[in-house]
Amino acid sequence: MGDMMHETAEQEEKIILVGVATAENDDTEQSLDELEELGQTAGAVTLAKVIQNREKVHSATYIGKGKIQEVKELVEKYDADCVVCDDELTPAQYNNLQEEIGVKVIDRTVMILDIFAKRASTSEGKLQVELAQLRYRASHLVGGRSELSRLGGGIGTRGPGEQKLEMDRRLIRERITFVRKELAQVQKNREVTRKKRQENPIPVVAIVGYTNAGKSTLLNHLTGAGVLSEDKLFATLDPTTRKFSLENGEEMLFTDTVGFIRKLPHHLIQAFRSTLEEAKYADAILHVVDCSNPDMDAQMHTVYDTLNRLEVGDKPIVTAFNKIDRYEASESLKDLHADKTVRISAKYGQGIEEMLESISNVLKANKVLLEKVFSYEEGEKPNLLRKYGQVLEEEYQNEGVYMKAYIDREYLYLFEEPKERMKEPWEE
């Protein structure tokens, strides 16, 4: 306990948050609140928040001269260690701001990367973090070592290998090439795992949602997975997959994914694509929403925007409005993107049975039950059914191969004879 307190005290930085509210962006206050949470997760305490209203961000300094002076005075007043900007800074903005204010300046991207560096536990997670950090540093390396050396310690300097801070462009490029090769190998292994899953009739459900919505708590409740679950942003970074059996014997694989967040930079999505793609290769999406959060609608929009960027738009979706035990509003909860919506409390187990039933129903909705004997002259069709279907029974008989399987409607044409009607799942 004493060691933990010492570690926290040692890592705690005093920070000031800065954001720009434009005509198109009126959620700056909520975004800064979230940035404060990110700071807490990174081991920092927020001393002040500054918002500037402008038509657009200042191209050279992010904020105007008047606000720079205000921030400078706040830094001196509170003896702040760092200024954190709510948007990704250009190299010029970064250098100019740091020159004007005189303390370390970082942006939202660096903060998120720092948290990722702390949270990554698997080899893939660590490689993805390093790749994202390297890409960011390569794009912001203007004057080489001198600029980076001024960062000092703390947020933005963590990660696999402190020596990266002294790298020049050439070394960073070389390291990026190496990390990409390592990641490619890890991703090959992940593909093998996915293919094995696809050969298995057990459907995969990807749990997605805004960071801190309660995904890990839900997975732990369902499967006893032992995933880190705490009230912090990005408590879980690496994906976890666990099997779950329903009372009727039906089985599902649940996969937890990294939480989404607003203003998630494009290169971050690129770096974590293989992890986030768990959703792309799933049979259904379980979207966990913190309905007690006043910013719920904006968070849901962020999740769907990210799923679209990952090209995951055609999966059946069950939205679970979580933390219903904290929900006090009287209006109904809606998600127009979802096939089904349920209210749950992952913490207390409320509504879980209804949620599982909903998932089971949407999984079956797009499938029909095919029960057929294929003659031995139709040798290719059983193979196709094994490839595209979920085989429940298979038996070699005198007249041919008897097979019973669930198959997506889009593949029915491969097996359906004229005037033959397939059984619906409920007709079993």
N, C-alpha and C positions, 0 to 999 in steps of 0.2 A: 504493500500500500504506500509506504514511504517513498519507494523508488518511483512508483507511478506518479505521485505528486511532484517529485523532483523533476521527472521527465517533462511533465506538463508545464511546469513553471519555466523550465529551461527553454522550451520550444515556443512559449507564448510571445508573440510579437504584438506591438501596438500599431494598429493600422487605421488609416482614414480612407473612406470610400468616396469615389467621385463618379458621377454619372451625368449624361447629357440627355435632356428631354427634348425631343423634336416634335414637330406637329404630328408625325406619323407614329411617334412612340410616346404614349402617355402612361405606360406601365413602369416608368423608371423607378418609382418609389418601391413597388413590389420587387423589381429586379434587384435593387440595392438591398432590400431585406433578405433576399435569397443569397446575395453576395456576402452578406454578414454571416449567414449560416455556413456558407462555404468557408469563410474565414475561421469560424469556430471549429469546423471539421479539420482545417489545416493547422490548428493550434494557435490562433490569433484572437485578439480582442479588439473589437471595433470601438473607436473613441469618438468618431464623428462621421456624418454623412453629408456630402455636398452635392447638390443638384443644380446644374445650369440649364436654363431654358434658352435654346437656340434653334434656329431654323435647321441647321445641320452642324455636325461636329466641326471644330476648328481643324483645318487640314494640317497645320504645323504643330499645334500644341494640344489638340483634343478639346481643351477649354480655353476661353478667352483670358486676356491679361488680368482683368479684375478678379476672376475666380482663381487664377493662379496665385495671386497675392493673398486671397482669402485662405486658400489651402496651405500656403506657406506659413501664414500666421497660426493656423490650427496645428501644424506640425511642431512649431516652436512652443506653442502653448501646452500641448500634451506630451511633448518630447516623443513624437511618433517615430516609429522605425521605418514605416513603409506607407506609400500611397498606392491604392489599388483602383484602377479604372475599370468601369463596368463593360467596356467594349474592347475588342482587340485593337491594340495600338499599332500604328505603322512604325517602322524603324525611326523615322524623323520625329514623330510625336513622342516616342519613348525617350529618345536622346534629348530633345528640347525640354520636355517636362522635367526629366531628371536633372538637367543643367540648371533650370530655373528654381526648382524646389529644394535641391540639395540633399535629398534622401533617396533611398531605393524606390523606384517606380515599377510596378508590374501591372498586368491587365488580367481580366477574367480568365483568359485562356491559360495563362501561367498558373493561376490559382488552381484551376481544375486539374491541370497536368501534375501539379504538386501533390494534390490529394490522390490522384491515380498512382503516383509513384509510391506513396505511403501504403496504399491499399492493395496493390498487386501482389498476389501470392504465388501464382503459377508461373511457369517459365514463359508461357504464351502471354500472359498478362504483363509480365515485366518487359518482354520484348516489344509489345504494343506500346507501352508507355514510353520506352526509350525511343522508338521510332517517331512517335508524335513529338517528343521533346526535341529530338534532333532536327526534324523538319521545321519546327517553330524557330529554333535557334539559327538554323541556316538562313531562314528568311529575314531574321532580325539582326544578323551579324553585320553591322555596318563598319565599325572601326576595328574589329577583331578583339583581341584579348582585353584591351583596356576597358572597353565598355562592360564586358561581362565580369571583369574582376571587381568592378565597383558595386556589384550586387551584394557582396558580403555573404552572410549566411542566411538561414531561415527559408521562408517560403520562396519557391522558385529556384532553389539551388539543390533540392533533393532529387534523388533518382538513382538508378543503377549506374554508378560510376561518377564520382564527383569530378574526375578529370575532364569530363566533357566541357566544363566551363572554360577550360583553357584551349579548347580546340579551335583551330582556324577552319575556314571553309573546306579546304581540301580534306582535312582529317574527318570532318563531319560527313562529307560526301562518302568517303571510304567506309565510315562506320555505318551510314545509312544502307549502303550496298550489302554489307555484311549482315546487318540486322534483318534486312528484307529476305536474304537467303535463308537465315535461321527461321524466320516466320513462315516462309514458304514450306519448309519441311514440317513445321508444327501443323500448318494448315492442311498438308497432305494427310497427316495422321488423323486430323479432325474429319476430313472427307471420308476416310476409311471407316471411322466410327459412324458417320452419318449413313453411309451405304449399308452397313450392317444393321442399323436401326431400320432402314427402309425395307430390308429383307424380312424384318421382324413385323408381325402383324400388329404389334402394340402401337397405337397412335401417340404422337408427340404433341404436347401442349406447351407453347412458349409463354412464360409469364413476363409481360412487359408492363411498363408504367413509368410515371415520373419518379425521379429519385425520392426515396423516403416515403413512398406510397404504402409500403407494407408488404412488398413482394416476398422478401426473405422470411418475414414472420409467417406468411401464409404457407410457404414451402415447408418451413419447419413444422407447422401445425399439421400439415398433411402427411409428411413423410418422416419427420424426425431427422431431417437432413443435417442439423447442427450448423446451419449457415449463420455467420455473424449477423446479428440483428440488433441494431441500436438506432436511437433517434438522431442520426446524423446523415447528411447527404453523402451519397456514394459509399454507404457502409459495406456494400457488396460490389465487387468489381468483376471477379472471375465467375463464369457461368457454372452452375451446379445442376446436374440432372439426376432425378430420383424416380423410382417406380412407385406407383400407387394402385392399390386394388380396391374396386368398389365392392359393396356388399353382395352384388349379383355375380361377382367373379370377374367382371370387366376390368381390364388393366389399362393404365395410362402412364406415359412418361412425362413428368413435369420438368421443364428447364427454366431456371431463373436466369435473367439477363441483367446487364448493367442498366441502372436507372437513366432515363432521359432527363435532359435539362434544357431550359431556354438558352439561346445564343450558343449552342454547341457548335464549335467551329467545324468547318467542312473537313479539314485534315484530321481532326479528331475522329470524326465518323469514319474516314478512310482507314485510320490506324486500327480502329476497333471493329471494322466491318466483319471480320470472321467471327467475332464473339456475338455481335448483334445479329448476324445472319442465322443464328439459332432460330430466330423468329421466321426467317424466310423459308427454312426447310421444315417447319413445323406443320402439323395437320390442322391446328387451330391456335388462335391467340386468346390468352386470358389477360385482359387489360385491367390492371388493378389501379383504382382511383381513390385517392384520399378525399372523401367527400366532406371531411371536416375542415379542409383547407379553403379559405375564402377565395383563393386564386385557382380553384378547381378547373373552371372552364378553360382558362389559359393553359394550364398544365396538360389537359386533355388534347388541346389543339397542338401543343408541342409534340406530344407522343405520336399523333397521327401524321404530323408533318415529317417527323423523323422516319416513321414506317414507310411513308411515301418515298422519301429519299433513298431508302434501302430497297425500294421496289417490292414492298410487302403489302400489297393492297387487295389481294384476292382471297385471303384466308377468312374462314368463319371466325367471328369475334364474339366472345362473351365478356362483357364489362362487369366487374365486381366492384361496386361502390363500397370501399373498405372504411373502417373506423366509424361504422354506423352508430356505435355506442356514444360517439362524440357529436353526431350530427343533430343540430338543434332546429334547423330551418323546417318550415312546414311544407314547402313546395316539393313536388315530385322530382326524382332524379332521372335524367334522360341522357341517352347517348345515341344519336341518330346513326352513327357508324356501326353500332353493334347489332348482332343478330339476336342476342339475348342480354338482358340486364338483371342483376341480382344485387341485393344488399347484404353485406357480410360484416363481421368483425373477426378478422384473422386472429386477433389477440384472445378473444373469448370463445371462438368457435361458432359464432352465430351465423346462420344462413349458409353454412358450408355444404350441407347436403343438397340444398336447392341449387347451389353453384355447380356441384359435380353433376347433378342431373341435367342441368342446362348444357354443360360441356358435352356430355354424352349425346344429348339430342342433336346439337349442331354438328357433331362429328358424323352422326348417322344420316343427317338430313341430305347430304350430298352423295350418299352411297346407296346402292341397292344390293340386296342379297342375291347372288347368282348361285344356283344349285343345278348342276348339269353333269351328264356323262359325256365326255369327249371320246369319240372313236379313235382308235390308234392311228387311223389315217390323218387325223387332225393333230399331229404331233406337236405343232408349233403353238397351238392355242393354250394348252396347259402351262407352257413356259411363259406365255404372255400374261396369263392370269397370276402366276407366281410373281411376275415382275411388277404388274400394276395393281394387283389386288392384295387383300389381307386374307390369306387362306386359313379357313377354320378347320376344314376336314379334307382329306385326300385319301382315296382308296383305289387300288388297281383291281378292276373287275374283268370278267370275261369279255364283255362288250366294249370296254374302254376304261378311261380314267374318270372316276367319280370325284367331283370337286365341289366344295361349298365355300364361298368366299364373298367378302364385301368388296365391291368395286365402285370407283367413282363413275358417275353417270357419263362423263365425257369419254370413257373408254368402252362403254357398252357396245358400240358398233362393232368392236373387235370380236364379240362373242354372241351377239344376239341374232337369232334366226328370224326370218320374216314371220310376223304374227305371234311371235313368242313374247310373253310378258314376264318381266322380272318381278320377283317378290320385293315388296318394301320391307325395311327392317322390322316394322311392327307386325308384319305378317308371318314372322318365323313360327 
